[in-house]
């Protein structure tokens, strides 16, 4: 399959990282530690839920999940019943998935649906995709009802960079500023908002969410853990990274890397450089040469995380050959690299740390992305 041909060229940040790869210098080989309890303590998990996840914008869907006006999808991964819609004007919105009449769950379906309106299954109160109450049976039984006072309860929501972000705490609407500037420009350059959702799959991983993020915060493991899958495609531990606010951006040179200086199109860069974004706190975006994976970690317990993987491709496959290509690509990354290797390693780490045999996790010189990630978590939890 041909690689994506972007409408835009690489952003200055993307190009700067790629240009730095040929001049990569070994990092200062300092070590640090992370307390094992941050992965195993139920009390720490509760703090993160209250002080981090409830105060930070969280990814609930890629834009391609709702490609047209007049669609909706439910989301329950964060412990809050969320309903995401794309209204008639094409705007993404988020609401509590709760009917304002008797508190019934409004939409039961789990997948994305095309629906001109939302109808409660209990008494058929009906809402528009903008959340307004537009009708109810036997309205005379509710004399003087002000329908405008019974709209769906909204949640703060922004669509940026091809992803729909929501604040789940109605009492503390988060700032979306870090998602709508340089980071969104990078994701727009990758054309996330224009891509086709090939497949999505949710994994139930018996590991703390941070162990999974750790795996995507360094390339020290790539040629080792992934030796039988993708390891051969990458140079060993050659990673250049920087920060965009609390979010991290890295570029990993492939084994076929050619000097990026002077390259003006992102398709050429992506043929030899893999860009990975960690959108703080819990979203990982990996740009392979011709597709993008967006992974969202949804913590359920100190030792359990749901991971939803969205695979985005340039356009819907129209031939058997194209379908076969994307099917094999999805199974290589989602079923092989992620599920059988990265998630398995995280689960094995959780199993070992839970024994108490290791009180501190050692972070080496090639794993500094992990250190920076944990510093961001500590900053958010103690703020």
Buried (B, 14 or more C-beta within 10 A) or exposed (E): BEBBEBEEBBBEBBBBBBBBBEEBEEBEEEEBEBEBBBBBBEEBBEBBEEBBBBBBBBBBBBBBBBBEBBBBBBBEBBEBBBBBBBBEEEEBBBBBBBBBBEEBBBBEEEEBBEBEEBBBEEBEBBBBBBBBBBEBEEEEEEEEEEBEEBBBBBBBBBBBBBBBBBBBBEEEBBEBEBBBBBBBBBBBBBBBBBBBBBBBBEBEBBBBBBBBBBBBBBBBBBBEBBEEBBBEBBBEBBBBBEEBBBBBBBBBBBEEBBEBEEBEBBBBBBBBBBBBBBBBBBBBBBBBBBBBBBBBBBBBEBBBBBBBBBBBBBEEBEEEEBEEBBEEBBEBBBEBBBBBBBBBBBBEBBEEBBEEEEEEBEBBBBBBBBBBBBEBBEEBBEE
